[in-house]
């Protein structure tokens, strides 16, 4: 073990911020800790978890790698910086952005020739009209991946007029899709100030602690990037947490190929790594309804985690009694944790008027309380403000509050839900974390509060609290199993898999067989091994340090660079039936024509490798330490004719080390 050259991984997740001190050469975890994530600024959670680590060991850290939800949360909560988007050419305006967007003349065709002259006057007029309302601009032009000239010209003009940051679509994506490229540029521009504040704060914190480190951050494709690169392209860090989980699963289990099931506080993610490289989705990442061109790991996500709300849906009572038990999708504060946060919780439970079973909904439950979150209440309608004023700073059951001034004294649940979605109201409720406190498998918080919640829900079904919690555990494990099978083969829907799973299990002597090892990551996962083994015929592993798998995964990410080059094929059929072919290679400094396919592909490869080696050199990596993978794909629309296009993709990988 080399204690003079340690690495530190930090994952600021939805519930916990995890840290792992490691000697990566010896594959040994020296120390690991967990602290609750702080909102809205995750820096507090990072500081807390660093306080738990040995101060002298921290000074020996040479590499720090981070994953965080800041980009995803900013997009979901719509808290990004104000940005204007300029679309060049005939393009569709994103519905979300119709008030922050303009379309001007210009753009190119698929050969890189100009469709129309760029309307610089329209850009100048628009920029001057909005420059006092925004902090950055995004620009996306039609076929800019072939010819970015108009994007560059627009960027130069905006810089001249404002000096503001400008994000160009061609810088973020190399594949077709003008609409998604524009959205990606817009989101990236909105994240720039958020990323800078967060990354500067992390850098300042490490300096304050006497740490002299190389700092990287995990991107959503599983690659590590220097902080400077992340500051320019923060949109590429959405879903960095799930990317960290699959890398951590492979590292901790020693399996180069495996499935990872990551059970977090809000969701459960399933992903896969093959021969040391995470599987990447063919589709761009979608977050908060935005379809982007960001390359992210392939994953399936369900809104069910350790903090997911367990509630009873009255619409399913009494006929389908057990199916009326819902897990998620909303995240709440577990009763066991809330009891330690709010000392009056036990008294509130004793004085609570219990609602009738047939009136239960997601907010009106025997175990669900509401309180103000502490977030600033701004831009509320009069109806929302009236409801918000009824909610207290301390926990209360919603039907115990005063609704006498409302029509028919009824609770306006639609408005309550809207305020919950705006994060102005926080819910406390029964969760899978509480279930594990009742079973005694996870006892970090208040077991008594969890027992109370379990008993009240179990009474609805005339069950003991122990039997009820065992039922919830199997239901949660069943959801994990279905999602794993669906990830591998989506020929059957989740509903169909759910029906099949009801007939499977140890007693039925029927189980899904999976040949790939399944590695579990997350604080409570060891508690579900038995239930998963009853549903899946597979090697299921809960490795040592599984609770901080994402923090370890931050350190396992490689530096990576991908280059995609398109080769167009011009063909002419001769009278004798033969074909005369010409290959056009599109590279960033122009076009090259070749009469030989081999020469064209080789030229594309060489240009791509040059970009990759330059990137690695900037990050202190020698060319000899870079692993290169090349993929050549021919686009053939008619098997009787030559291909119309050849896509050359070159990827370079190198270990992230000092």
C-alpha positions as CSV (number, residue, x, y, z in Angstrom):
1,X,0.0,0.0,0.0
2,X,1.3,3.4,-1.0
3,X,0.0,5.8,1.7
4,X,2.0,8.7,0.1
5,X,-0.1,8.6,-3.1
6,X,-3.8,8.3,-2.1
7,X,-6.9,9.0,-4.2
8,X,-10.2,10.3,-3.0
9,X,-13.6,9.8,-4.5
10,X,-16.6,11.8,-3.5
11,X,-20.2,11.2,-4.7
12,X,-22.8,13.8,-3.7
13,X,-25.9,11.8,-4.2
14,X,-29.6,12.4,-3.6
15,X,-29.6,11.3,0.1
16,X,-26.0,10.7,1.1
17,X,-22.6,12.2,0.2
18,X,-20.1,9.3,0.2
19,X,-16.3,9.5,0.3
20,X,-13.7,6.8,-0.2
21,X,-9.9,7.1,0.4
22,X,-8.1,4.5,-1.7
23,X,-4.8,3.2,-2.9
24,X,-6.0,2.4,-6.5
25,X,-2.7,0.6,-7.4
26,X,-3.2,-1.8,-4.6
27,X,-7.0,-1.8,-5.1
28,X,-7.5,-1.1,-1.4
29,X,-10.0,1.1,0.3
30,X,-8.3,2.8,3.2
31,X,-11.3,4.6,4.7
32,X,-14.9,5.3,3.7
33,X,-17.6,7.5,5.2
34,X,-21.1,8.8,4.6
35,X,-22.8,12.1,5.4
36,X,-26.3,13.4,4.5
37,X,-26.4,15.5,1.4
38,X,-27.2,19.1,2.0
39,X,-29.7,21.1,-0.1
40,X,-29.7,23.2,-2.1
41,X,-25.9,23.5,-1.9
42,X,-24.2,20.1,-1.8
43,X,-20.9,21.6,-0.5
44,X,-22.1,21.3,3.1
45,X,-22.4,17.6,2.7
46,X,-19.0,17.4,1.1
47,X,-17.5,19.3,4.0
48,X,-19.2,17.1,6.5
49,X,-17.9,13.9,5.0
50,X,-14.4,15.3,4.6
51,X,-14.5,16.1,8.4
52,X,-15.0,12.4,9.0
53,X,-11.8,11.4,7.2
54,X,-8.3,11.3,8.6
55,X,-6.9,14.9,8.2
56,X,-3.3,13.7,7.7
57,X,-4.3,11.2,5.1
58,X,-6.2,13.9,3.1
59,X,-3.0,15.8,2.8
60,X,-1.5,12.8,1.0
61,X,-4.2,12.7,-1.6
62,X,-2.9,13.3,-5.1
63,X,-6.1,12.7,-7.1
64,X,-9.7,13.8,-6.3
65,X,-12.6,12.7,-8.4
66,X,-16.2,13.8,-7.9
67,X,-19.7,12.9,-9.1
68,X,-22.7,14.9,-8.1
69,X,-26.3,15.6,-9.0
70,X,-25.9,19.4,-9.3
71,X,-26.4,19.4,-13.1
72,X,-29.4,17.1,-13.0
73,X,-31.0,18.9,-10.1
74,X,-30.5,22.3,-11.6
75,X,-32.3,21.2,-14.8
76,X,-35.1,19.4,-12.9
77,X,-35.6,22.4,-10.6
78,X,-35.3,24.9,-13.4
79,X,-32.8,26.9,-11.5
80,X,-30.3,27.4,-14.3
81,X,-29.0,30.8,-15.3
82,X,-31.1,32.8,-17.8
83,X,-30.0,32.0,-21.4
84,X,-31.1,32.9,-24.9
85,X,-30.8,30.4,-27.8
86,X,-30.1,31.5,-31.3
87,X,-31.1,28.9,-34.0
88,X,-29.6,29.3,-37.4
89,X,-31.4,27.9,-40.5
90,X,-34.8,26.3,-40.8
91,X,-35.3,24.8,-37.3
92,X,-38.0,23.9,-34.9
93,X,-38.1,26.1,-31.8
94,X,-38.3,23.9,-28.6
95,X,-41.7,24.5,-26.9
96,X,-40.0,25.1,-23.6
97,X,-37.9,27.9,-25.1
98,X,-40.2,29.9,-27.3
99,X,-39.8,33.0,-25.1
100,X,-36.0,32.6,-25.0
101,X,-35.2,31.8,-28.6
102,X,-34.9,33.3,-32.1
103,X,-34.5,31.7,-35.5
104,X,-32.4,33.5,-38.1
105,X,-31.5,32.9,-41.7
106,X,-28.4,30.8,-42.4
107,X,-27.2,27.2,-42.1
108,X,-25.6,24.7,-44.4
109,X,-26.6,21.5,-46.2
110,X,-25.3,17.9,-45.6
111,X,-22.3,18.7,-47.9
112,X,-21.3,21.7,-45.9
113,X,-22.3,24.2,-48.5
114,X,-24.1,27.4,-47.4
115,X,-27.9,27.2,-47.6
116,X,-28.4,30.9,-47.0
117,X,-26.2,33.8,-46.0
118,X,-26.0,34.2,-42.2
119,X,-28.3,37.1,-41.0
120,X,-25.8,38.9,-38.7
121,X,-28.1,42.0,-38.5
122,X,-30.9,39.9,-37.0
123,X,-28.5,38.4,-34.5
124,X,-27.1,41.8,-33.5
125,X,-30.6,43.3,-33.0
126,X,-31.8,40.3,-30.9
127,X,-28.6,40.1,-28.7
128,X,-28.8,43.9,-27.9
129,X,-32.5,43.5,-27.0
130,X,-31.9,40.7,-24.5
131,X,-28.4,41.2,-23.2
132,X,-29.6,42.8,-19.9
133,X,-31.9,39.8,-19.2
134,X,-29.5,36.9,-19.7
135,X,-26.0,35.8,-18.6
136,X,-25.1,33.6,-21.5
137,X,-26.0,32.6,-25.1
138,X,-26.4,29.3,-27.0
139,X,-26.0,29.0,-30.7
140,X,-27.0,26.1,-32.9
141,X,-26.8,26.0,-36.7
142,X,-28.2,23.6,-39.3
143,X,-25.5,21.0,-40.2
144,X,-22.9,22.8,-38.1
145,X,-21.2,19.4,-37.4
146,X,-20.2,19.5,-41.1
147,X,-19.5,23.2,-41.3
148,X,-19.5,25.2,-38.1
149,X,-18.8,28.5,-39.8
150,X,-22.1,30.2,-39.0
151,X,-21.9,29.2,-35.4
152,X,-18.4,30.6,-35.1
153,X,-19.4,33.9,-36.8
154,X,-22.4,34.3,-34.4
155,X,-20.2,33.5,-31.4
156,X,-17.7,36.2,-32.5
157,X,-20.4,38.8,-32.9
158,X,-22.0,38.0,-29.5
159,X,-18.6,38.2,-27.8
160,X,-18.0,41.6,-29.5
161,X,-21.4,42.9,-28.4
162,X,-21.6,41.5,-24.8
163,X,-18.5,39.6,-23.7
164,X,-20.9,36.9,-22.4
165,X,-20.2,33.2,-22.6
166,X,-21.4,31.6,-25.8
167,X,-22.0,27.8,-26.2
168,X,-22.0,26.4,-29.8
169,X,-23.8,23.2,-30.6
170,X,-20.9,21.8,-32.7
171,X,-18.7,21.9,-29.7
172,X,-20.9,19.5,-27.7
173,X,-22.2,17.0,-30.3
174,X,-20.8,15.4,-33.4
175,X,-23.9,13.6,-34.6
176,X,-26.9,14.7,-36.5
177,X,-29.9,16.2,-34.8
178,X,-30.2,20.0,-35.0
179,X,-33.1,20.2,-32.5
180,X,-31.3,18.1,-29.8
181,X,-28.1,19.9,-30.4
182,X,-29.8,23.3,-29.8
183,X,-31.3,22.0,-26.6
184,X,-27.9,20.7,-25.4
185,X,-26.2,24.0,-26.1
186,X,-29.0,25.9,-24.2
187,X,-28.8,23.6,-21.2
188,X,-25.0,23.7,-21.1
189,X,-25.1,27.5,-21.2
190,X,-27.6,27.6,-18.3
191,X,-25.4,25.4,-16.2
192,X,-22.2,27.4,-16.7
193,X,-22.4,29.6,-13.6
194,X,-23.8,26.8,-11.4
195,X,-20.9,24.6,-12.4
196,X,-18.3,27.3,-11.8
197,X,-19.7,28.1,-8.3
198,X,-19.7,24.4,-7.3
199,X,-16.3,23.5,-8.7
200,X,-14.6,26.6,-7.4
201,X,-16.1,25.8,-4.0
202,X,-14.7,22.2,-4.1
203,X,-11.3,23.5,-5.2
204,X,-11.2,26.1,-2.4
205,X,-12.3,23.5,0.2
206,X,-9.4,21.1,-0.7
207,X,-6.9,24.0,-0.7
208,X,-8.2,25.1,2.8
209,X,-7.5,21.6,4.0
210,X,-3.9,21.6,2.7
211,X,-4.6,19.2,-0.2
212,X,-2.6,19.6,-3.4
213,X,-4.6,17.5,-5.8
214,X,-5.4,16.8,-9.4
215,X,-9.2,17.3,-9.6
216,X,-11.5,15.5,-12.0
217,X,-15.2,14.9,-12.3
218,X,-17.1,11.9,-13.7
219,X,-19.2,12.5,-16.8
220,X,-22.4,10.6,-17.6
221,X,-20.6,8.3,-20.1
222,X,-18.3,7.0,-17.3
223,X,-15.3,9.1,-18.4
224,X,-13.4,11.4,-16.0
225,X,-12.7,15.0,-17.0
226,X,-10.6,17.8,-15.6
227,X,-12.5,20.5,-13.6
228,X,-11.6,23.0,-16.3
229,X,-13.3,20.9,-19.0
230,X,-16.4,20.4,-16.8
231,X,-16.6,24.2,-16.3
232,X,-17.0,24.5,-20.1
233,X,-19.2,21.5,-20.6
234,X,-21.2,20.9,-17.4
235,X,-24.2,19.4,-19.3
236,X,-22.0,16.2,-19.8
237,X,-22.2,15.6,-16.0
238,X,-25.9,14.8,-15.9
239,X,-26.4,11.3,-14.6
240,X,-22.8,11.1,-13.4
241,X,-24.0,9.2,-10.3
242,X,-25.3,6.2,-12.2
243,X,-22.1,6.2,-14.2
244,X,-20.2,6.0,-11.0
245,X,-22.2,3.1,-9.7
246,X,-21.5,0.8,-12.6
247,X,-17.8,1.6,-12.5
248,X,-17.7,1.1,-8.7
249,X,-19.5,-2.2,-9.1
250,X,-16.9,-3.5,-11.5
251,X,-14.0,-2.3,-9.4
252,X,-15.3,-3.6,-6.0
253,X,-16.3,-7.0,-7.4
254,X,-13.3,-7.5,-9.7
255,X,-15.7,-8.2,-12.6
256,X,-14.8,-6.5,-15.9
257,X,-18.3,-7.5,-17.2
258,X,-21.3,-7.2,-14.8
259,X,-24.7,-5.7,-14.2
260,X,-25.0,-3.0,-11.5
261,X,-28.1,-2.4,-9.4
262,X,-27.7,0.9,-7.5
263,X,-30.3,1.5,-4.8
264,X,-30.2,5.2,-3.9
265,X,-32.5,7.3,-1.8
266,X,-34.7,8.4,-4.7
267,X,-34.3,5.8,-7.4
268,X,-32.9,2.4,-8.4
269,X,-30.7,2.3,-11.5
270,X,-29.7,-0.7,-13.5
271,X,-26.7,-0.4,-15.9
272,X,-24.0,-2.6,-17.4
273,X,-20.2,-2.6,-18.0
274,X,-18.7,-4.9,-20.6
275,X,-15.0,-5.6,-20.8
276,X,-14.3,-2.6,-18.5
277,X,-16.3,-0.1,-20.6
278,X,-19.8,1.0,-19.6
279,X,-22.5,0.4,-22.1
280,X,-23.6,3.7,-23.8
281,X,-27.1,4.4,-25.0
282,X,-27.6,5.0,-28.7
283,X,-30.0,7.8,-27.7
284,X,-29.0,11.1,-26.1
285,X,-29.7,11.5,-22.4
286,X,-33.2,12.9,-21.5
287,X,-33.5,14.8,-18.3
288,X,-36.5,16.8,-17.1
289,X,-38.3,16.3,-20.4
290,X,-35.3,17.7,-22.4
291,X,-34.0,15.5,-25.2
292,X,-30.2,16.1,-25.6
293,X,-27.3,14.9,-27.6
294,X,-25.3,14.1,-24.5
295,X,-23.9,10.6,-24.6
296,X,-24.7,8.8,-21.4
297,X,-24.5,5.3,-20.1
298,X,-27.4,3.0,-20.9
299,X,-29.6,2.5,-17.9
300,X,-33.1,1.8,-16.7
301,X,-34.3,3.8,-13.7
302,X,-37.3,3.3,-11.5
303,X,-38.5,5.9,-9.0
304,X,-38.1,3.6,-6.0
305,X,-35.3,3.9,-3.5
306,X,-34.6,3.9,0.2
307,X,-36.5,7.1,0.8
308,X,-39.5,6.3,-1.5
309,X,-42.9,6.9,-0.1
310,X,-44.8,3.7,0.8
311,X,-48.5,4.6,0.7
312,X,-52.0,3.1,0.3
313,X,-54.1,3.9,-2.8
314,X,-57.8,3.9,-1.7
315,X,-58.9,3.4,-5.3
316,X,-57.5,-0.1,-5.1
317,X,-59.3,-1.0,-1.9
318,X,-60.8,-3.3,-1.0
319,X,-60.8,-5.7,-4.0
320,X,-57.1,-5.6,-4.9
321,X,-55.9,-5.1,-1.4
322,X,-52.2,-5.8,-1.6
323,X,-51.8,-4.2,-5.0
324,X,-53.0,-1.0,-3.3
325,X,-49.6,-0.7,-1.6
326,X,-47.5,1.7,-3.6
327,X,-43.7,2.4,-3.4
328,X,-42.8,5.8,-4.8
329,X,-42.5,7.6,-7.0
330,X,-42.2,10.5,-4.5
331,X,-39.3,10.8,-2.2
332,X,-40.0,11.6,1.5
333,X,-38.1,11.9,4.8
334,X,-38.2,8.5,6.4
335,X,-40.1,8.3,9.7
336,X,-37.0,6.8,11.5
337,X,-34.9,9.8,10.5
338,X,-37.6,12.5,11.0
339,X,-38.1,11.3,14.5
340,X,-34.6,12.4,15.4
341,X,-35.0,15.7,13.5
342,X,-38.3,16.6,15.1
343,X,-38.8,15.6,18.7
344,X,-42.5,16.3,18.7
345,X,-43.2,13.6,16.1
346,X,-44.3,11.0,18.6
347,X,-46.8,13.4,20.2
348,X,-48.2,14.3,16.8
349,X,-48.8,10.7,16.0
350,X,-50.7,10.2,19.3
351,X,-53.0,13.2,18.8
352,X,-53.7,12.5,15.1
353,X,-57.2,11.9,13.8
354,X,-56.8,8.8,11.6
355,X,-58.5,9.1,8.2
356,X,-60.9,6.5,6.8
357,X,-59.3,3.9,4.6
358,X,-61.5,4.9,1.6
359,X,-60.2,8.5,1.7
360,X,-56.5,7.7,1.5
361,X,-54.3,9.2,-1.2
362,X,-50.6,10.0,-1.6
363,X,-50.7,12.9,0.9
364,X,-53.6,11.9,3.1
365,X,-52.2,8.8,4.9
366,X,-52.0,7.3,8.3
367,X,-48.3,7.7,8.3
368,X,-47.6,10.8,6.2
369,X,-46.9,14.3,7.6
370,X,-46.3,17.7,5.9
371,X,-44.2,20.7,6.8
372,X,-42.7,23.7,5.0
373,X,-39.3,22.9,3.4
374,X,-37.7,26.2,4.1
375,X,-37.3,27.1,0.4
376,X,-38.2,30.7,-0.5
377,X,-41.9,30.8,-1.5
378,X,-41.9,33.0,-4.6
379,X,-44.2,33.4,-7.7
380,X,-47.1,31.7,-6.0
381,X,-50.7,32.2,-7.2
382,X,-53.3,33.5,-4.7
383,X,-54.7,29.9,-4.3
384,X,-51.2,28.4,-3.8
385,X,-50.3,31.1,-1.2
386,X,-53.6,30.5,0.7
387,X,-52.8,26.7,0.9
388,X,-49.1,27.3,1.7
389,X,-50.0,29.5,4.7
390,X,-51.9,26.6,6.3
391,X,-48.7,24.4,6.3
392,X,-46.6,24.7,9.5
393,X,-42.8,24.8,10.0
394,X,-43.2,21.6,12.1
395,X,-44.6,18.2,11.0
396,X,-48.4,17.8,11.0
397,X,-50.9,15.5,9.4
398,X,-52.6,17.4,6.7
399,X,-56.1,16.5,7.9
400,X,-55.2,17.9,11.3
401,X,-54.7,21.4,9.9
402,X,-57.4,24.0,9.7
403,X,-59.2,23.9,6.4
404,X,-62.4,25.7,7.6
405,X,-62.0,28.6,5.2
406,X,-61.9,26.4,2.2
407,X,-65.0,25.4,0.1
408,X,-66.8,22.6,1.9
409,X,-63.9,22.4,4.3
410,X,-62.1,20.1,1.8
411,X,-58.3,19.9,1.4
412,X,-57.3,21.1,-2.1
413,X,-55.0,18.2,-2.8
414,X,-54.2,19.4,-6.3
415,X,-52.7,22.6,-5.0
416,X,-50.9,20.7,-2.2
417,X,-49.3,18.4,-4.8
418,X,-48.2,21.5,-6.8
419,X,-46.5,22.9,-3.8
420,X,-44.8,19.6,-3.1
421,X,-43.6,19.5,-6.7
422,X,-42.2,23.0,-6.3
423,X,-40.3,21.7,-3.2
424,X,-42.0,24.2,-0.9
425,X,-43.7,21.5,1.1
426,X,-41.7,18.5,2.4
427,X,-43.4,15.1,3.2
428,X,-42.5,12.7,6.0
429,X,-43.6,9.2,5.5
430,X,-43.0,5.5,5.7
431,X,-40.3,4.2,3.4
432,X,-38.2,1.1,2.6
433,X,-35.6,2.5,5.0
434,X,-38.2,2.3,7.8
435,X,-39.0,-1.3,6.7
436,X,-35.4,-2.3,7.2
437,X,-35.5,-0.7,10.7
438,X,-38.5,-2.9,11.5
439,X,-36.8,-6.1,10.3
440,X,-33.6,-5.1,12.2
441,X,-31.4,-5.2,9.1
442,X,-30.6,-1.5,9.1
443,X,-30.8,0.4,12.3
444,X,-29.0,3.8,11.8
445,X,-32.0,5.9,13.0
446,X,-35.1,5.6,15.3
447,X,-36.5,2.0,15.2
448,X,-39.5,3.0,17.4
449,X,-40.8,5.5,14.8
450,X,-40.5,3.0,12.0
451,X,-42.4,0.4,14.1
452,X,-45.2,2.9,14.7
453,X,-45.5,3.5,10.9
454,X,-45.4,-0.1,10.0
455,X,-48.1,-1.0,12.6
456,X,-50.5,1.7,11.3
457,X,-50.2,0.5,7.7
458,X,-50.3,-3.2,8.5
459,X,-53.6,-2.6,10.4
460,X,-55.3,-1.8,7.1
461,X,-54.6,-5.3,5.9
462,X,-55.1,-7.1,9.2
463,X,-51.4,-8.1,9.2
464,X,-48.7,-7.9,11.7
465,X,-46.1,-5.2,11.2
466,X,-43.4,-7.9,10.7
467,X,-45.4,-9.7,7.9
468,X,-46.2,-6.3,6.3
469,X,-42.6,-5.4,6.2
470,X,-41.6,-8.7,4.7
471,X,-44.2,-8.2,2.0
472,X,-42.8,-4.7,1.2
473,X,-39.2,-6.1,1.0
474,X,-40.3,-8.8,-1.5
475,X,-42.3,-6.2,-3.5
476,X,-39.2,-3.9,-3.6
477,X,-36.9,-6.9,-4.6
478,X,-39.4,-7.9,-7.3
479,X,-39.3,-4.4,-8.8
480,X,-35.4,-4.6,-8.9
481,X,-35.6,-8.1,-10.5
482,X,-38.1,-6.9,-13.2
483,X,-36.0,-3.9,-14.0
484,X,-32.9,-6.0,-14.4
485,X,-34.6,-8.4,-16.8
486,X,-36.1,-5.5,-18.7
487,X,-32.7,-3.9,-19.1
488,X,-31.3,-7.1,-20.7
489,X,-34.4,-7.7,-22.9
490,X,-37.3,-5.4,-23.3
491,X,-39.3,-7.7,-25.6
492,X,-41.8,-8.0,-22.8
493,X,-43.2,-5.0,-21.1
494,X,-42.7,-4.3,-17.4
495,X,-46.4,-5.2,-16.8
496,X,-46.0,-8.6,-18.6
497,X,-42.8,-9.3,-16.6
498,X,-44.7,-8.4,-13.4
499,X,-47.3,-11.1,-14.2
500,X,-44.6,-13.7,-14.9
501,X,-42.8,-12.9,-11.7
502,X,-45.9,-13.5,-9.7
503,X,-45.6,-17.1,-10.8
504,X,-41.9,-17.3,-10.3
505,X,-39.8,-17.7,-7.1
506,X,-38.2,-20.3,-5.0
507,X,-41.4,-22.2,-4.2
508,X,-42.5,-22.3,-7.8
509,X,-39.0,-23.7,-8.8
510,X,-39.0,-21.1,-11.7
511,X,-36.6,-18.2,-11.9
512,X,-35.1,-15.9,-14.5
513,X,-31.6,-17.1,-15.4
514,X,-29.0,-14.4,-16.0
515,X,-25.4,-15.4,-16.9
516,X,-23.9,-12.0,-16.1
517,X,-22.9,-11.3,-12.4
518,X,-25.2,-8.8,-10.7
519,X,-23.4,-6.4,-8.3
520,X,-25.4,-4.5,-5.8
521,X,-24.4,-0.9,-4.8
522,X,-26.0,1.4,-2.2
523,X,-26.4,1.6,1.6
524,X,-29.2,-1.0,2.1
525,X,-28.5,-3.5,-0.7
526,X,-27.1,-6.4,1.3
527,X,-30.6,-6.7,2.9
528,X,-32.1,-7.7,-0.5
529,X,-29.7,-10.4,-1.6
530,X,-31.9,-13.3,-0.3
531,X,-35.1,-12.0,-2.0
532,X,-33.3,-11.4,-5.3
533,X,-31.8,-14.9,-5.2
534,X,-35.4,-16.3,-5.0
535,X,-36.3,-14.4,-8.1
536,X,-33.1,-14.5,-10.2
537,X,-30.9,-17.4,-11.1
538,X,-27.7,-15.4,-11.1
539,X,-24.5,-14.7,-9.2
540,X,-25.6,-11.8,-6.9
541,X,-22.8,-9.9,-5.2
542,X,-22.8,-7.3,-2.5
543,X,-19.1,-6.5,-2.4
544,X,-17.2,-5.1,0.5
545,X,-17.7,-1.3,0.6
546,X,-20.9,-1.6,-1.4
547,X,-22.4,1.3,0.6
548,X,-19.9,3.8,-1.0
549,X,-19.7,2.1,-4.4
550,X,-20.4,5.4,-6.2
551,X,-17.5,7.2,-4.5
552,X,-15.2,4.3,-5.5
553,X,-16.6,4.5,-9.0
554,X,-15.5,8.1,-9.3
555,X,-11.9,6.9,-9.0
556,X,-12.4,4.0,-11.5
557,X,-13.4,6.3,-14.4
558,X,-10.9,6.6,-17.2
559,X,-10.0,9.7,-19.2
560,X,-11.7,9.3,-22.5
561,X,-12.1,11.1,-25.8
562,X,-14.4,10.1,-28.7
563,X,-14.1,11.4,-32.2
564,X,-16.7,10.7,-34.9
565,X,-15.9,11.4,-38.6
566,X,-18.4,11.0,-41.5
567,X,-17.3,9.8,-44.9
568,X,-19.8,10.4,-47.7
569,X,-19.8,8.0,-50.7
570,X,-20.5,9.5,-54.1
571,X,-21.3,6.7,-56.6
572,X,-21.8,6.6,-60.4
573,X,-22.9,3.4,-62.2
574,X,-21.1,2.9,-65.5
575,X,-22.6,1.3,-68.6
576,X,-20.9,-2.0,-67.9
577,X,-22.6,-2.2,-64.5
578,X,-19.5,-1.3,-62.5
579,X,-19.4,1.6,-60.0
580,X,-17.1,4.6,-59.9
581,X,-16.8,5.7,-56.2
582,X,-15.5,8.8,-54.6
583,X,-15.2,9.2,-50.8
584,X,-15.5,12.6,-49.1
585,X,-14.0,12.8,-45.6
586,X,-15.4,15.6,-43.4
587,X,-12.9,16.9,-40.8
588,X,-12.9,20.1,-38.8
589,X,-10.4,21.9,-41.1
590,X,-12.2,21.0,-44.3
591,X,-13.0,18.2,-46.7
592,X,-10.8,15.5,-48.3
593,X,-11.7,13.4,-51.3
594,X,-10.3,9.9,-52.0
595,X,-10.9,7.3,-54.7
596,X,-10.2,4.4,-52.3
597,X,-12.4,3.4,-49.3
598,X,-9.3,2.2,-47.4
599,X,-7.5,5.5,-47.9
600,X,-10.6,7.5,-46.8
601,X,-11.2,5.5,-43.7
602,X,-7.5,5.6,-42.8
603,X,-7.5,9.4,-43.2
604,X,-10.5,9.7,-41.0
605,X,-8.9,7.5,-38.3
606,X,-5.7,9.5,-38.4
607,X,-7.5,12.8,-37.9
608,X,-9.5,11.3,-35.0
609,X,-6.4,9.9,-33.4
610,X,-4.7,13.2,-33.7
611,X,-7.5,14.9,-31.8
612,X,-7.5,12.2,-29.1
613,X,-3.7,12.3,-28.6
614,X,-3.8,16.1,-28.3
615,X,-6.6,15.9,-25.7
616,X,-4.6,13.3,-23.7
617,X,-1.4,15.3,-23.8
618,X,-3.3,18.3,-22.4
619,X,-4.2,16.0,-19.5
620,X,-0.7,14.8,-18.9
621,X,-1.1,11.4,-20.6
622,X,1.6,10.0,-22.9
623,X,0.5,8.7,-26.3
624,X,1.8,5.2,-25.4
625,X,-0.6,5.0,-22.4
626,X,-3.7,5.6,-24.6
627,X,-5.9,2.6,-25.6
628,X,-7.5,3.2,-29.0
629,X,-10.7,1.5,-30.2
630,X,-11.9,2.0,-33.8
631,X,-15.4,1.3,-35.2
632,X,-16.3,1.6,-38.9
633,X,-20.0,1.4,-39.8
634,X,-21.3,1.5,-43.4
635,X,-24.8,2.9,-44.1
636,X,-26.3,0.7,-46.9
637,X,-29.9,1.5,-48.0
638,X,-29.9,-0.8,-51.1
639,X,-27.8,-4.0,-51.0
640,X,-27.5,-3.8,-54.8
641,X,-25.7,-0.5,-54.5
642,X,-22.6,0.8,-52.7
643,X,-22.9,2.3,-49.2
644,X,-24.0,6.0,-49.1
645,X,-22.1,6.8,-46.0
646,X,-19.3,5.4,-43.7
647,X,-19.2,6.5,-40.1
648,X,-15.7,6.2,-38.5
649,X,-15.7,6.3,-34.7
650,X,-12.5,6.4,-32.7
651,X,-12.3,6.2,-28.9
652,X,-9.3,6.7,-26.7
653,X,-9.0,5.6,-23.1
654,X,-6.3,6.2,-20.4
655,X,-6.1,5.6,-16.7
656,X,-7.0,8.6,-14.6
657,X,-3.9,9.0,-12.4
658,X,-1.3,11.5,-11.4
